[in-house]
Amino acid sequence: MRLPPFDYERPETLERALKIKESFGNSALVMAGGTDLVVNLKHRLLSPSVVLSLNRIPALQEIQIRHDALVIGAAAPLEKVADHEAVRQHFPVLRDAIRSIGALTIQHYRGTLGGNICSLPRCIFYNQSLFWRTSKGLCHRTGGRDCLALPGSSSCQSICSGDTVPVLAALSAQTVLSSYRGSRTVALVDLFSGKGESYLNIAPEEILTEIRLPLPWGKLAASFQKIAFRSAVDFPLVNAAAAAFFEGNNVASIRIALSACGPRPLMVKDVEALAKGAAPREDMLPEIARAASKLAEGVVIENSIASKDYRVKMAGVAAKRAARAALGL
């Protein structure tokens, strides 16, 4: 399949990139590694006037500890992030999520952390060739007035599938959105709108430039669990991540996040009070599984190659596995 026609910009400074984005807005698509974008361009899912490459901007590939946070440039290659000493020391769970993404060639040469976060949501009715989609009619994402996966829905219900997303959500990550006029900080969970047709809360003139992970204030244990049909080179059916802080032998706080259920990551908040201040117990795990499945039940629809019932059940399974590992049970 051929790429559609577009202009290609490859600035060497962030200031120049932001100026281009200011001028072109939504008609300029940002490309970091291009592993997701190029495929979607070939499928005619996107039709930009300009493709704006960030891979010549060193500032967007830096990884450093700044004050009380690990700051990762949005265009930092996945392999660089996974191998960074600070990630190994403080956030090995992020390495686990990165290792589950695509093939090693994607991790080594192309994929970026920002690109994985911003990857286009998926749906069996949308992520197809133009020829295939033409036979099905238009959906919200392609200019229609309905959702082919959930008729009557007022918005697109495609799936947020970035493997790093639930880990970053569980770790309370913040994102920095920059424009030519300035920057703003948004919690990663709030970066996602919940509407697949405009799935990110990023203004037309903004670019995701940084991801900030607060350094652990105590003993941290975390786990990432991915359920997919294949063990490699596959998008998730369900992802779950758990991050638990400890004071002595007791749980000070726990955060559990799900993704690949709907257009945004889900926080399983019902379990936070269950474990807080208590020593980890085996009987916590069934409660966590039930809370995760109940949360997924209200979000998951038939927009994947796996059934809704299976993915809802696996949400509980993945959350239970993540919690078990994080709590040391």
C-alpha beads as a LAMMPS data file, in Angstrom:
LAMMPS data file: protein, C-alpha beads

329 atoms
328 bonds

1 atom types
1 bond types

-500.0 500.0 xlo xhi
-500.0 500.0 ylo yhi
-500.0 500.0 zlo zhi

Masses

1 110.0

Atoms # bond

1 1 1 0.000 0.000 0.000
2 1 1 1.237 3.470 -0.874
3 1 1 1.432 6.439 1.429
4 1 1 -0.907 9.363 0.699
5 1 1 0.661 12.654 -0.419
6 1 1 1.830 15.045 2.316
7 1 1 4.604 17.496 3.088
8 1 1 7.370 16.269 5.368
9 1 1 9.000 18.468 8.002
10 1 1 11.992 17.347 10.079
11 1 1 13.014 20.248 12.342
12 1 1 16.115 20.105 14.513
13 1 1 14.789 22.221 17.388
14 1 1 11.673 21.998 19.534
15 1 1 10.972 25.669 18.947
16 1 1 10.779 25.090 15.187
17 1 1 8.564 22.031 15.633
18 1 1 6.154 23.975 17.839
19 1 1 6.049 26.798 15.321
20 1 1 5.068 24.363 12.555
21 1 1 2.378 22.819 14.769
22 1 1 1.097 26.309 15.601
23 1 1 0.755 27.060 11.879
24 1 1 -0.861 23.810 10.734
25 1 1 -2.782 22.604 13.810
26 1 1 -4.609 19.314 13.321
27 1 1 -3.522 19.069 9.686
28 1 1 0.041 18.427 10.925
29 1 1 0.529 14.950 12.397
30 1 1 3.420 14.373 14.765
31 1 1 5.677 11.401 14.071
32 1 1 8.225 10.052 16.547
33 1 1 9.172 6.504 15.520
34 1 1 6.371 6.085 12.988
35 1 1 5.638 2.427 13.774
36 1 1 1.938 3.179 14.287
37 1 1 1.554 6.279 12.134
38 1 1 2.976 4.892 8.889
39 1 1 0.654 1.870 8.939
40 1 1 -2.352 4.104 9.573
41 1 1 -1.340 6.426 6.757
42 1 1 -1.147 3.492 4.354
43 1 1 -4.608 2.379 5.435
44 1 1 -5.849 5.939 4.783
45 1 1 -7.007 6.229 8.387
46 1 1 -5.236 9.589 8.496
47 1 1 -4.846 12.258 5.812
48 1 1 -2.471 14.988 7.023
49 1 1 -1.188 17.961 5.082
50 1 1 2.112 17.737 6.952
51 1 1 3.942 14.960 8.792
52 1 1 6.121 16.510 11.488
53 1 1 9.025 14.268 12.496
54 1 1 10.571 14.739 15.943
55 1 1 13.507 12.357 15.568
56 1 1 16.118 15.096 15.023
57 1 1 15.318 16.967 18.242
58 1 1 17.779 15.828 20.958
59 1 1 15.843 17.510 23.780
60 1 1 12.886 15.178 23.199
61 1 1 15.062 12.078 23.640
62 1 1 16.618 12.995 26.971
63 1 1 16.036 10.970 30.146
64 1 1 17.029 12.564 33.440
65 1 1 16.122 12.891 37.084
66 1 1 14.865 16.400 37.705
67 1 1 13.978 17.386 41.258
68 1 1 11.733 14.566 42.532
69 1 1 10.770 12.982 39.197
70 1 1 12.187 10.926 36.369
71 1 1 11.629 13.000 33.231
72 1 1 11.502 11.118 29.928
73 1 1 11.414 12.892 26.583
74 1 1 8.412 11.842 24.539
75 1 1 10.589 10.868 21.560
76 1 1 12.958 8.748 23.662
77 1 1 13.303 5.320 21.984
78 1 1 11.711 2.473 23.899
79 1 1 15.002 0.600 24.125
80 1 1 16.747 3.650 25.573
81 1 1 14.021 4.005 28.199
82 1 1 14.105 0.315 29.121
83 1 1 17.888 0.293 29.508
84 1 1 18.219 3.579 31.405
85 1 1 19.778 3.167 34.845
86 1 1 17.069 5.211 36.603
87 1 1 14.312 3.079 35.043
88 1 1 16.109 -0.098 36.060
89 1 1 16.516 1.191 39.606
90 1 1 13.170 2.841 40.297
91 1 1 10.666 1.548 37.704
92 1 1 11.564 -1.944 36.437
93 1 1 7.853 -2.497 35.783
94 1 1 8.116 0.003 32.921
95 1 1 10.807 -2.215 31.391
96 1 1 8.380 -5.138 31.561
97 1 1 5.729 -3.186 29.665
98 1 1 8.200 -2.023 27.027
99 1 1 9.429 -5.578 26.469
100 1 1 5.858 -6.602 25.588
101 1 1 5.571 -4.080 22.740
102 1 1 5.791 -5.457 19.238
103 1 1 9.080 -7.017 18.156
104 1 1 12.610 -6.274 19.348
105 1 1 13.282 -4.394 16.122
106 1 1 10.510 -1.947 17.039
107 1 1 11.989 -1.465 20.498
108 1 1 15.556 -1.078 19.245
109 1 1 15.110 1.174 16.262
110 1 1 11.743 2.858 15.978
111 1 1 9.213 2.827 18.800
112 1 1 9.149 5.692 21.311
113 1 1 7.483 6.134 24.677
114 1 1 5.377 9.091 23.525
115 1 1 4.377 7.208 20.404
116 1 1 3.162 4.238 22.430
117 1 1 1.085 6.508 24.660
118 1 1 -0.446 8.328 21.697
119 1 1 -0.923 5.312 19.431
120 1 1 -4.240 5.321 17.617
121 1 1 -7.040 3.440 19.442
122 1 1 -8.020 0.197 17.794
123 1 1 -11.310 -1.332 16.635
124 1 1 -12.020 -4.281 14.339
125 1 1 -14.339 -2.011 12.333
126 1 1 -11.755 0.764 11.961
127 1 1 -8.215 -0.636 11.757
128 1 1 -8.718 -2.057 8.304
129 1 1 -7.831 -1.096 4.755
130 1 1 -9.804 1.603 2.951
131 1 1 -11.283 -1.068 0.652
132 1 1 -12.565 -3.079 3.649
133 1 1 -13.998 -0.031 5.406
134 1 1 -15.796 1.143 2.286
135 1 1 -17.960 -1.984 2.376
136 1 1 -19.021 -1.337 6.001
137 1 1 -20.039 2.306 5.877
138 1 1 -18.809 5.277 7.891
139 1 1 -18.346 5.342 11.663
140 1 1 -17.602 8.202 14.069
141 1 1 -13.891 7.948 13.303
142 1 1 -14.397 8.160 9.547
143 1 1 -16.970 10.939 9.418
144 1 1 -20.145 8.962 10.066
145 1 1 -22.782 9.410 12.756
146 1 1 -22.739 6.049 14.483
147 1 1 -20.434 3.489 16.061
148 1 1 -20.351 0.230 14.118
149 1 1 -19.304 -1.694 17.223
150 1 1 -21.983 -0.144 19.473
151 1 1 -24.908 1.188 17.405
152 1 1 -26.482 4.227 19.003
153 1 1 -23.307 5.318 20.796
154 1 1 -22.706 9.067 20.636
155 1 1 -18.940 8.603 20.339
156 1 1 -16.303 6.193 19.085
157 1 1 -15.627 3.289 21.448
158 1 1 -12.260 2.145 20.090
159 1 1 -9.604 0.652 22.374
160 1 1 -6.633 2.362 24.037
161 1 1 -3.952 -0.277 23.426
162 1 1 -0.592 1.245 24.437
163 1 1 1.160 -1.260 26.707
164 1 1 2.955 1.417 28.721
165 1 1 -0.271 3.303 29.493
166 1 1 -1.565 1.264 32.492
167 1 1 1.915 1.177 34.042
168 1 1 2.311 4.934 33.755
169 1 1 -1.215 5.424 35.111
170 1 1 -0.560 3.188 38.109
171 1 1 2.673 5.100 38.784
172 1 1 0.802 8.466 38.764
173 1 1 2.665 9.751 35.723
174 1 1 2.261 13.317 34.497
175 1 1 2.562 14.480 30.894
176 1 1 3.819 17.812 29.577
177 1 1 2.049 19.307 26.568
178 1 1 3.934 22.100 24.833
179 1 1 2.932 24.730 22.312
180 1 1 4.656 27.774 20.849
181 1 1 2.934 29.824 23.559
182 1 1 3.938 27.705 26.567
183 1 1 3.490 24.367 28.339
184 1 1 1.006 22.709 30.664
185 1 1 1.101 19.576 32.800
186 1 1 -1.675 16.981 32.658
187 1 1 -2.017 13.740 34.615
188 1 1 -1.585 10.827 32.232
189 1 1 -5.036 9.436 33.039
190 1 1 -6.542 12.806 32.080
191 1 1 -4.672 12.892 28.776
192 1 1 -7.316 10.515 27.403
193 1 1 -10.738 11.965 26.612
194 1 1 -12.732 8.727 26.555
195 1 1 -13.922 9.498 23.019
196 1 1 -12.183 7.449 20.373
197 1 1 -12.655 9.941 17.550
198 1 1 -10.691 12.588 19.497
199 1 1 -9.034 10.342 22.048
200 1 1 -6.381 12.693 23.426
201 1 1 -6.933 15.947 25.292
202 1 1 -4.241 17.661 23.249
203 1 1 -4.965 20.987 21.551
204 1 1 -4.293 21.251 17.799
205 1 1 -1.170 23.364 18.391
206 1 1 0.276 21.157 21.165
207 1 1 2.857 18.367 21.173
208 1 1 3.461 15.818 23.917
209 1 1 7.036 16.575 24.975
210 1 1 7.676 14.906 28.356
211 1 1 6.490 12.134 30.643
212 1 1 7.229 12.641 34.342
213 1 1 7.268 9.808 36.862
214 1 1 7.357 10.824 40.550
215 1 1 10.264 9.089 42.244
216 1 1 9.120 6.523 44.832
217 1 1 8.699 8.039 48.291
218 1 1 8.913 4.622 49.945
219 1 1 9.230 0.957 49.126
220 1 1 7.537 0.404 45.767
221 1 1 6.489 -2.915 44.268
222 1 1 4.752 -2.994 40.891
223 1 1 3.661 -5.466 38.244
224 1 1 2.467 -5.380 34.621
225 1 1 0.275 -8.116 33.157
226 1 1 -0.682 -8.431 29.504
227 1 1 -3.215 -10.852 28.097
228 1 1 -2.993 -11.379 24.340
229 1 1 -3.477 -14.263 21.942
230 1 1 0.240 -14.312 21.117
231 1 1 3.138 -13.747 23.492
232 1 1 4.860 -11.315 21.117
233 1 1 4.023 -8.901 18.297
234 1 1 0.409 -8.607 19.365
235 1 1 -1.929 -5.935 20.681
236 1 1 -3.426 -6.628 24.111
237 1 1 -6.865 -8.015 24.805
238 1 1 -6.509 -6.632 28.340
239 1 1 -3.640 -4.974 30.217
240 1 1 -3.340 -4.440 33.951
241 1 1 -0.748 -2.789 36.176
242 1 1 -0.530 -2.523 39.951
243 1 1 1.749 -0.267 42.006
244 1 1 1.900 -0.654 45.780
245 1 1 3.796 1.454 48.324
246 1 1 4.670 -0.070 51.679
247 1 1 5.320 1.284 55.159
248 1 1 6.999 -1.561 56.964
249 1 1 4.972 -4.678 56.206
250 1 1 1.724 -2.805 55.546
251 1 1 0.374 -1.330 52.326
252 1 1 0.477 2.463 52.407
253 1 1 -1.282 2.807 49.045
254 1 1 -2.079 0.780 45.957
255 1 1 -3.111 1.837 42.456
256 1 1 -4.417 -0.604 39.861
257 1 1 -4.972 0.422 36.244
258 1 1 -6.565 -1.382 33.294
259 1 1 -6.221 -0.632 29.612
260 1 1 -7.349 -2.146 26.311
261 1 1 -10.896 -2.107 27.683
262 1 1 -12.117 1.180 26.189
263 1 1 -10.883 4.509 24.810
264 1 1 -9.062 5.458 28.027
265 1 1 -7.261 3.691 30.898
266 1 1 -9.401 2.700 33.884
267 1 1 -8.408 3.087 37.531
268 1 1 -9.771 0.344 39.802
269 1 1 -10.430 2.716 42.688
270 1 1 -12.664 0.412 44.727
271 1 1 -9.641 -1.590 45.889
272 1 1 -7.570 1.295 47.243
273 1 1 -9.342 1.341 50.613
274 1 1 -9.320 -2.477 50.765
275 1 1 -5.552 -2.751 51.117
276 1 1 -4.544 0.601 52.595
277 1 1 -2.970 0.285 56.031
278 1 1 -3.223 -3.505 56.049
279 1 1 -0.759 -6.309 55.583
280 1 1 -1.186 -8.057 52.213
281 1 1 -3.618 -10.954 52.439
282 1 1 -4.630 -13.627 49.951
283 1 1 -8.330 -12.832 50.460
284 1 1 -7.782 -9.369 48.963
285 1 1 -7.189 -10.844 45.525
286 1 1 -10.735 -12.100 44.746
287 1 1 -12.104 -8.680 45.739
288 1 1 -9.637 -6.990 43.401
289 1 1 -10.583 -9.334 40.550
290 1 1 -14.302 -8.690 41.071
291 1 1 -13.809 -4.922 41.177
292 1 1 -11.768 -4.972 37.965
293 1 1 -14.271 -7.138 36.093
294 1 1 -17.167 -5.000 37.301
295 1 1 -15.408 -1.872 36.067
296 1 1 -14.609 -3.454 32.704
297 1 1 -18.189 -4.739 32.323
298 1 1 -19.456 -1.195 31.915
299 1 1 -16.864 -0.283 29.291
300 1 1 -15.914 -3.288 27.146
301 1 1 -17.912 -3.839 23.946
302 1 1 -17.656 -6.161 20.946
303 1 1 -14.921 -4.219 19.129
304 1 1 -12.107 -6.748 19.361
305 1 1 -11.304 -10.160 17.960
306 1 1 -12.122 -11.536 21.440
307 1 1 -15.641 -11.504 22.865
308 1 1 -16.819 -9.020 25.483
309 1 1 -17.416 -11.772 28.057
310 1 1 -13.880 -13.083 27.674
311 1 1 -12.230 -9.656 27.930
312 1 1 -14.322 -8.726 30.994
313 1 1 -13.288 -11.943 32.713
314 1 1 -9.649 -11.417 31.721
315 1 1 -9.730 -7.894 33.193
316 1 1 -10.289 -9.516 36.579
317 1 1 -7.637 -12.144 35.924
318 1 1 -5.025 -9.587 34.838
319 1 1 -5.768 -7.280 37.785
320 1 1 -5.529 -10.202 40.210
321 1 1 -2.192 -11.298 38.753
322 1 1 -0.805 -7.761 38.887
323 1 1 -1.982 -7.257 42.466
324 1 1 -0.619 -10.619 43.585
325 1 1 2.851 -9.761 42.270
326 1 1 2.813 -6.190 43.633
327 1 1 1.621 -7.306 47.085
328 1 1 4.123 -10.155 47.189
329 1 1 1.521 -12.870 47.668

Bonds

1 1 1 2
2 1 2 3
3 1 3 4
4 1 4 5
5 1 5 6
6 1 6 7
7 1 7 8
8 1 8 9
9 1 9 10
10 1 10 11
11 1 11 12
12 1 12 13
13 1 13 14
14 1 14 15
15 1 15 16
16 1 16 17
17 1 17 18
18 1 18 19
19 1 19 20
20 1 20 21
21 1 21 22
22 1 22 23
23 1 23 24
24 1 24 25
25 1 25 26
26 1 26 27
27 1 27 28
28 1 28 29
29 1 29 30
30 1 30 31
31 1 31 32
32 1 32 33
33 1 33 34
34 1 34 35
35 1 35 36
36 1 36 37
37 1 37 38
38 1 38 39
39 1 39 40
40 1 40 41
41 1 41 42
42 1 42 43
43 1 43 44
44 1 44 45
45 1 45 46
46 1 46 47
47 1 47 48
48 1 48 49
49 1 49 50
50 1 50 51
51 1 51 52
52 1 52 53
53 1 53 54
54 1 54 55
55 1 55 56
56 1 56 57
57 1 57 58
58 1 58 59
59 1 59 60
60 1 60 61
61 1 61 62
62 1 62 63
63 1 63 64
64 1 64 65
65 1 65 66
66 1 66 67
67 1 67 68
68 1 68 69
69 1 69 70
70 1 70 71
71 1 71 72
72 1 72 73
73 1 73 74
74 1 74 75
75 1 75 76
76 1 76 77
77 1 77 78
78 1 78 79
79 1 79 80
80 1 80 81
81 1 81 82
82 1 82 83
83 1 83 84
84 1 84 85
85 1 85 86
86 1 86 87
87 1 87 88
88 1 88 89
89 1 89 90
90 1 90 91
91 1 91 92
92 1 92 93
93 1 93 94
94 1 94 95
95 1 95 96
96 1 96 97
97 1 97 98
98 1 98 99
99 1 99 100
100 1 100 101
101 1 101 102
102 1 102 103
103 1 103 104
104 1 104 105
105 1 105 106
106 1 106 107
107 1 107 108
108 1 108 109
109 1 109 110
110 1 110 111
111 1 111 112
112 1 112 113
113 1 113 114
114 1 114 115
115 1 115 116
116 1 116 117
117 1 117 118
118 1 118 119
119 1 119 120
120 1 120 121
121 1 121 122
122 1 122 123
123 1 123 124
124 1 124 125
125 1 125 126
126 1 126 127
127 1 127 128
128 1 128 129
129 1 129 130
130 1 130 131
131 1 131 132
132 1 132 133
133 1 133 134
134 1 134 135
135 1 135 136
136 1 136 137
137 1 137 138
138 1 138 139
139 1 139 140
140 1 140 141
141 1 141 142
142 1 142 143
143 1 143 144
144 1 144 145
145 1 145 146
146 1 146 147
147 1 147 148
148 1 148 149
149 1 149 150
150 1 150 151
151 1 151 152
152 1 152 153
153 1 153 154
154 1 154 155
155 1 155 156
156 1 156 157
157 1 157 158
158 1 158 159
159 1 159 160
160 1 160 161
161 1 161 162
162 1 162 163
163 1 163 164
164 1 164 165
165 1 165 166
166 1 166 167
167 1 167 168
168 1 168 169
169 1 169 170
170 1 170 171
171 1 171 172
172 1 172 173
173 1 173 174
174 1 174 175
175 1 175 176
176 1 176 177
177 1 177 178
178 1 178 179
179 1 179 180
180 1 180 181
181 1 181 182
182 1 182 183
183 1 183 184
184 1 184 185
185 1 185 186
186 1 186 187
187 1 187 188
188 1 188 189
189 1 189 190
190 1 190 191
191 1 191 192
192 1 192 193
193 1 193 194
194 1 194 195
195 1 195 196
196 1 196 197
197 1 197 198
198 1 198 199
199 1 199 200
200 1 200 201
201 1 201 202
202 1 202 203
203 1 203 204
204 1 204 205
205 1 205 206
206 1 206 207
207 1 207 208
208 1 208 209
209 1 209 210
210 1 210 211
211 1 211 212
212 1 212 213
213 1 213 214
214 1 214 215
215 1 215 216
216 1 216 217
217 1 217 218
218 1 218 219
219 1 219 220
220 1 220 221
221 1 221 222
222 1 222 223
223 1 223 224
224 1 224 225
225 1 225 226
226 1 226 227
227 1 227 228
228 1 228 229
229 1 229 230
230 1 230 231
231 1 231 232
232 1 232 233
233 1 233 234
234 1 234 235
235 1 235 236
236 1 236 237
237 1 237 238
238 1 238 239
239 1 239 240
240 1 240 241
241 1 241 242
242 1 242 243
243 1 243 244
244 1 244 245
245 1 245 246
246 1 246 247
247 1 247 248
248 1 248 249
249 1 249 250
250 1 250 251
251 1 251 252
252 1 252 253
253 1 253 254
254 1 254 255
255 1 255 256
256 1 256 257
257 1 257 258
258 1 258 259
259 1 259 260
260 1 260 261
261 1 261 262
262 1 262 263
263 1 263 264
264 1 264 265
265 1 265 266
266 1 266 267
267 1 267 268
268 1 268 269
269 1 269 270
270 1 270 271
271 1 271 272
272 1 272 273
273 1 273 274
274 1 274 275
275 1 275 276
276 1 276 277
277 1 277 278
278 1 278 279
279 1 279 280
280 1 280 281
281 1 281 282
282 1 282 283
283 1 283 284
284 1 284 285
285 1 285 286
286 1 286 287
287 1 287 288
288 1 288 289
289 1 289 290
290 1 290 291
291 1 291 292
292 1 292 293
293 1 293 294
294 1 294 295
295 1 295 296
296 1 296 297
297 1 297 298
298 1 298 299
299 1 299 300
300 1 300 301
301 1 301 302
302 1 302 303
303 1 303 304
304 1 304 305
305 1 305 306
306 1 306 307
307 1 307 308
308 1 308 309
309 1 309 310
310 1 310 311
311 1 311 312
312 1 312 313
313 1 313 314
314 1 314 315
315 1 315 316
316 1 316 317
317 1 317 318
318 1 318 319
319 1 319 320
320 1 320 321
321 1 321 322
322 1 322 323
323 1 323 324
324 1 324 325
325 1 325 326
326 1 326 327
327 1 327 328
328 1 328 329
